[in-house]
Amino acid sequence: MEHPILITLDQCARLTSLSRTAINRLRDENRFPVAVSLGSRRIGFVRAEVIAWLEARIAARGAEREAA
């Protein structure tokens, strides 16, 4: 079984081209993949979930264009 790859908030920001603040705002609104608590002050994100979130955003963009 493959283990999930965790990425840091900074890596997540680079992958999504979003700022840390924007990611945290989306997290507060429950519109971003849930972070994994790694310690009292450390979190990570499952890389595959972040990529799936990005792919869904791209797919939604195409659906918006078709609806217009």
N, CA and C of each residue as an Amber inpcrd file, in Angstrom:
protein
   204
   0.8390000  -1.1770000   0.0000000   0.0000000   0.0000000   0.0000000
   0.8890000   1.2480000   0.0000000   0.5420000   2.1890000  -0.8470000
   1.2910000   3.4460000  -0.9000000   0.8460000   4.3560000   0.2200000
   1.7880000   5.0360000   0.8020000   1.4800000   5.9920000   1.8550000
   1.1890000   7.3520000   1.2340000   0.2460000   8.0910000   1.8090000
  -0.0410000   9.4230000   1.2690000   1.1570000  10.3380000   1.4680000
   1.3480000  11.2250000   0.5240000   2.4200000  12.2030000   0.6120000
   1.8440000  13.4670000   1.2240000   2.4610000  13.9140000   2.3140000
   2.0330000  15.1410000   2.9590000   2.9300000  16.2860000   2.5160000
   2.3110000  17.4540000   2.3380000   3.0680000  18.6410000   1.9790000
   2.7870000  19.7290000   3.0060000   3.7340000  20.6250000   3.1680000
   3.5920000  21.7210000   4.1210000   2.6830000  22.8020000   3.5510000
   2.3160000  23.7400000   4.3970000   1.5060000  24.8660000   3.9450000
   2.2510000  25.6660000   2.8770000   3.5510000  25.8560000   3.0540000
   4.3360000  26.5850000   2.0410000   4.3610000  25.8290000   0.7160000
   4.5320000  24.5230000   0.7590000   4.5140000  23.7300000  -0.4690000
   3.1430000  23.7770000  -1.1150000   2.1090000  23.7650000  -0.2890000
   0.7340000  23.8540000  -0.7840000   0.5190000  25.1960000  -1.4870000
   1.0630000  26.2580000  -0.8990000   0.9460000  27.5860000  -1.5040000
   1.6460000  27.6190000  -2.8630000   2.8220000  27.0280000  -2.9510000
   3.5320000  26.9970000  -4.2420000   2.7740000  26.1690000  -5.2700000
   2.2270000  25.0380000  -4.8470000   1.5060000  24.1420000  -5.7530000
   0.2460000  24.7920000  -6.3100000  -0.4530000  25.5660000  -5.4780000
  -1.7270000  26.1680000  -5.8810000  -1.5910000  27.5910000  -6.4050000
  -0.4380000  28.1990000  -6.2040000  -0.2130000  29.6170000  -6.5320000
  -1.0830000  30.5370000  -5.6790000  -1.4840000  30.0580000  -4.5160000
  -2.2370000  30.8630000  -3.5640000  -1.3160000  31.2490000  -2.4090000
  -1.6370000  32.3500000  -1.7550000  -0.8800000  32.7390000  -0.5670000
  -1.3180000  31.8840000   0.6160000  -0.4950000  31.8810000   1.6460000
  -0.8550000  31.1680000   2.8720000  -2.1600000  31.7300000   3.4360000
  -2.3070000  33.0590000   3.3660000  -3.5150000  33.7100000   3.8650000
  -4.7420000  33.2510000   3.0940000  -4.6290000  33.1730000   1.7710000
  -5.7620000  32.7360000   0.9450000  -6.1310000  31.2890000   1.2590000
  -5.1280000  30.4490000   1.4430000  -5.4000000  29.0490000   1.7810000
  -6.1080000  28.9660000   3.1310000  -5.6280000  29.7160000   4.1050000
  -6.2520000  29.6800000   5.4220000  -7.6690000  30.2370000   5.3950000
  -7.9160000  31.2270000   4.5580000  -9.2720000  31.7610000   4.4100000
 -10.1930000  30.6890000   3.8260000  -9.7220000  29.9930000   2.7920000
 -10.5050000  28.9010000   2.2020000 -10.7380000  27.7800000   3.2100000
  -9.7350000  27.4890000   4.0250000  -9.8840000  26.4590000   5.0620000
 -10.9440000  26.8690000   6.0680000 -10.9370000  28.1400000   6.4620000
 -11.9410000  28.6330000   7.4140000 -13.3580000  28.5120000   6.8530000
 -13.4740000  28.6210000   5.5240000 -14.7740000  28.5280000   4.8500000
 -15.1010000  27.0850000   4.4450000 -14.2750000  26.1310000   4.8550000
 -14.4360000  24.7130000   4.4990000 -14.4700000  24.5080000   2.9920000
 -13.6410000  25.2660000   2.2710000 -13.5950000  25.1710000   0.8070000
 -12.2270000  24.7070000   0.3160000 -11.4690000  24.0570000   1.2000000
 -10.1280000  23.5800000   0.8660000  -9.9310000  22.2460000   1.5890000
  -9.0850000  21.3750000   1.0610000  -8.8520000  20.0940000   1.7300000
  -8.4630000  20.2870000   3.2030000  -8.9350000  19.3820000   4.0290000
  -8.6810000  19.4460000   5.4650000  -7.2230000  19.1030000   5.7490000
  -6.6140000  19.9070000   6.6070000  -5.2240000  19.6860000   6.9860000
  -5.1230000  18.5140000   7.9610000  -3.9430000  17.9190000   7.9900000
  -3.6310000  16.8430000   8.9220000  -2.7960000  17.4570000  10.0400000
  -3.2380000  17.3110000  11.2760000  -2.4860000  17.8270000  12.4140000
  -1.2760000  16.9250000  12.6480000  -0.0990000  17.5280000  12.6700000
   1.1380000  16.7700000  12.8620000   1.7700000  17.0660000  14.2190000
   1.2370000  18.0190000  14.8980000   1.7540000  18.4250000  16.2040000
   0.9910000  19.6450000  16.6650000   1.3950000  20.2220000  17.7680000
   0.6480000  21.3510000  18.3160000   0.6790000  22.5720000  17.4060000
   1.7420000  22.7220000  16.6200000   1.8450000  23.8890000  15.7410000
   2.2660000  23.5170000  14.3150000   1.9690000  22.3040000  13.9120000
   2.3980000  21.8270000  12.5940000   1.2530000  21.1200000  11.8980000
   1.0220000  21.4770000  10.6360000   0.0040000  20.8060000   9.8330000
   0.6150000  20.4070000   8.5020000  -0.0400000  19.4920000   7.8480000
   0.3240000  19.0890000   6.4990000  -0.9540000  18.8570000   5.7080000
  -0.7940000  18.7780000   4.4050000  -1.9220000  18.5070000   3.5230000
  -1.5940000  17.2800000   2.7000000  -2.6080000  16.4610000   2.4400000
  -2.4110000  15.2930000   1.5770000  -2.2890000  15.8260000   0.1450000
  -1.1380000  15.5980000  -0.4590000  -0.8520000  16.1560000  -1.7840000
  -1.9190000  15.7710000  -2.8040000  -2.3500000  14.5220000  -2.7980000
  -3.3520000  14.0480000  -3.7650000  -4.6710000  14.7970000  -3.5990000
  -5.0370000  15.1400000  -2.3560000  -6.2730000  15.8820000  -2.1240000
  -6.1710000  17.3080000  -2.6520000  -5.0110000  17.9160000  -2.4860000
  -4.8160000  19.2810000  -3.0060000  -4.8640000  19.2630000  -4.5310000
  -4.2390000  18.2800000  -5.1360000  -4.2710000  18.1670000  -6.5960000
  -5.6970000  17.9190000  -7.0780000  -6.4550000  17.0770000  -6.3790000
  -7.8570000  16.8380000  -6.7490000  -8.6620000  18.1290000  -6.6300000
  -8.3930000  18.9370000  -5.6120000  -9.0690000  20.2230000  -5.4370000
  -8.7620000  21.1340000  -6.6290000  -7.4790000  21.1690000  -7.0330000
  -7.0890000  21.9760000  -8.1980000  -7.7980000  21.4870000  -9.4600000
  -7.8380000  20.1870000  -9.6610000  -8.4900000  19.6300000 -10.8480000
  -9.9770000  19.9650000 -10.8600000 -10.6070000  19.9530000  -9.6910000
 -12.0240000  20.3130000  -9.6100000 -12.2300000  21.7840000  -9.9670000
 -11.3020000  22.6400000  -9.5450000 -11.3930000  24.0680000  -9.8920000
 -11.2620000  24.2510000 -11.4020000 -10.3590000  23.5150000 -12.0150000
 -10.1680000  23.5970000 -13.4680000 -11.4180000  23.0900000 -14.1800000
 -11.9740000  21.9840000 -13.7150000 -13.1890000  21.4330000 -14.3300000
 -14.3610000  22.4020000 -14.1830000 -14.4670000  23.0490000 -13.0300000
 -15.5520000  24.0120000 -12.8070000 -15.4170000  25.1970000 -13.7540000
 -14.2070000  25.5820000 -14.0500000 -13.9750000  26.6740000 -14.9990000
 -14.5480000  26.3170000 -16.3520000 -14.3440000  25.0840000 -16.7990000
 -14.8850000  24.6380000 -18.0790000 -16.3950000  24.5980000 -18.0650000
 -16.9830000  24.1770000 -16.9460000 -18.4340000  24.1050000 -16.8300000
 -19.0470000  25.5020000 -16.8520000 -18.3660000  26.4670000 -16.2480000
 -18.8540000  27.8510000 -16.2380000 -18.8680000  28.4170000 -17.6520000
 -17.8530000  28.0870000 -18.4340000 -17.7780000  28.5850000 -19.8090000
 -18.9200000  28.0050000 -20.6620000 -19.2050000  26.7090000 -20.4560000
 -20.2700000  26.0650000 -21.2360000 -21.6440000  26.6050000 -20.8760000
 -21.8350000  27.0050000 -19.6310000 -23.1240000  27.5160000 -19.1740000
 -23.3830000  28.9240000 -19.6850000 -22.3190000  29.6350000 -19.9990000
 -22.4680000  31.0430000 -20.4380000 -22.9360000  31.1710000 -21.8670000
